Amino acid sequence: DMNLLYFAPSMRRDYMDTVLSRSHGQFSALKKNYDIVMRQRNALLKKIRDGEAKRQDLDFWDHKFAECADTYWQYRINYRDYIQSAISRFPSFFSKYLPFFHYESNWIDELDRWGFIEKYLYENRERDILTGHTHIGPHRDDWWFQILHDNKNISVEHYFSRGEMKMLLLWLKMIEVDYINATLNIPVILLIDDIFAELDENNCEIFLNSLMQYQIILTSQKPLPNHEKYHNFICINIANT
């Protein structure tokens, strides 16, 4: 997850879909159905390009794809809205700049998303036939965090230090935990491995304080900060031999 904001958009889409799969029992089946419909449409595009099918055969699959994409996207946007609303609940995680969540999609603000997708697919059929791919839908979306600096929106990976990026991603994991709790109403156990690397003592305390309400299994090469508030932690020290 430390590379989430640096690597390809597919990694960020997979992360969001993993959270949704854990939180909503029906989401995995929905995503599978979407992938099947998209593959069927792409296969038909290639057949039309090779002269093995007719353009009007796309009418059914355009309609089916728009239906699946609209439902899929609604889950994504609900989680997007949850992230955006949660940023202000963790102000201590961000000492200098308060980031905001940016979800990138060419159909995100449409009131009639279903109709917009069908129209887009129809108007761009020739390009899709030429390439053999569908160029709209949740499989094309991306997201990242930005800050406002000198009246410009700047992606955080170009401005934050490694420690600040780690705090941002830790915050994102806390939001994931809260979302799962709120959706399923079940306790979540956090497994955290060597989280204190690249964090100064102040940020270590900020993160530990945010964990106190959860069940945690935490490993670290550094000892816990020497503070009485951490007396509830049961520590197992393993010495090198």
Buried (B, 14 or more C-beta within 10 A) or exposed (E): EEEBBEEEBEEBBEBBBEBBBBBBEEBBEBBEBBEEBBEBBBEBBBBBBEEEBEEEEBEEBBBBBBBBBBBBBEBBBBBBEBBBEBBEEBEBBBEEBEBBBBBEBBBEEBEEBBEBBBBBBEEEBEEBBEEBBBEBBBBBBEBBBBBEEEEEEBBBBEBBEEEBBBBBBBBBBBBBBBBBBEBEEEEBEBEBEEBBEBBEEEBBBBBBEBBEEBEEEBEBEEEBEEEEEBEEEEEEEEEEE
